[in-house]
Amino acid sequence: MLFYLVVTAFWVANSQFLFSVWGLIIWLISILLGFIAYKQIKEKNIVRKLMLYSTSFMVFLLLLTGLIHFAVTSMP
C-alpha cells in the first residue's frame, strides 16, 4: 500500500517515470498484485478494506489517465 502512495504522488506531480512504458507496466502489475493480495486476505478487517479501496483508487487513476491522454491527443 505504500507503493500506492508513491504512485499517487508521482501521478499528482505528473512524473515522466510513471507515464513511461515501464512505469505503466509496473503500475498495472501493482494493481494486479493488489487484487491478488485482497483475495488472499481471509479475515474481515480494516486491512482488507483498505487494500480494496487503494487498489480501486489505482484503477480509477489509471482510467482517468487514459481519458486525459485520449482528450489531449485528440485536440487539434
C-alpha positions as CSV (number, residue, x, y, z in Angstrom):
1,M,0.0,0.0,0.0
2,L,3.0,2.2,0.5
3,F,3.7,1.8,-3.2
4,Y,0.3,3.1,-4.0
5,L,1.1,6.3,-2.1
6,V,4.2,6.7,-4.2
7,V,2.3,6.1,-7.4
8,T,-0.3,8.7,-6.3
9,A,2.5,11.2,-5.5
10,F,4.0,10.6,-9.0
11,W,0.6,11.0,-10.6
12,V,-0.1,14.3,-8.9
13,A,3.4,15.5,-9.8
14,N,2.9,14.4,-13.4
15,S,6.2,12.4,-13.2
16,Q,7.6,11.2,-16.5
17,F,8.7,8.0,-14.8
18,L,5.2,6.9,-14.1
19,F,3.9,7.7,-17.6
20,S,6.8,5.9,-19.4
21,V,6.2,2.4,-20.8
22,W,8.0,0.8,-17.8
23,G,6.1,2.9,-15.3
24,L,2.8,1.9,-16.8
25,I,3.8,-1.8,-16.8
26,I,4.8,-1.6,-13.1
27,W,1.6,0.3,-12.3
28,L,-0.5,-2.4,-14.0
29,I,1.4,-5.2,-12.2
30,S,0.9,-3.4,-8.9
31,I,-2.8,-3.3,-9.5
32,L,-2.9,-7.0,-10.2
33,L,-0.9,-7.8,-7.2
34,G,-3.2,-5.6,-5.1
35,F,-6.2,-7.6,-6.2
36,I,-4.4,-10.9,-5.6
37,A,-3.5,-9.7,-2.1
38,Y,-7.1,-8.7,-1.4
39,K,-8.3,-12.2,-2.4
40,Q,-5.6,-13.8,-0.2
41,I,-6.6,-11.9,2.9
42,K,-9.2,-14.1,4.6
43,E,-10.1,-12.0,7.6
44,K,-12.7,-9.4,7.5
45,N,-10.8,-6.5,8.9
46,I,-9.7,-3.0,8.1
47,V,-6.6,-4.1,6.2
48,R,-8.7,-6.0,3.6
49,K,-11.0,-3.0,3.1
50,L,-8.0,-0.6,2.8
51,M,-6.4,-2.9,0.2
52,L,-9.6,-3.0,-1.8
53,Y,-10.1,0.8,-1.7
54,S,-6.5,1.6,-2.5
55,T,-6.4,-0.8,-5.4
56,S,-9.7,0.5,-6.7
57,F,-8.3,4.0,-6.5
58,M,-5.3,2.9,-8.6
59,V,-7.7,1.6,-11.2
60,F,-9.6,4.9,-11.1
61,L,-6.3,6.9,-11.6
62,L,-5.3,4.6,-14.5
63,L,-8.7,5.1,-16.2
64,L,-8.5,8.8,-15.6
65,T,-5.0,8.9,-17.1
66,G,-6.3,7.1,-20.2
67,L,-9.1,9.6,-20.6
68,I,-6.8,12.6,-20.2
69,H,-4.4,11.1,-22.7
70,F,-7.2,10.5,-25.2
71,A,-8.6,14.0,-24.7
72,V,-5.2,15.7,-25.1
73,T,-4.1,13.7,-28.1
74,S,-7.4,14.2,-30.0
75,M,-7.1,18.0,-29.7
76,P,-6.1,19.8,-33.0
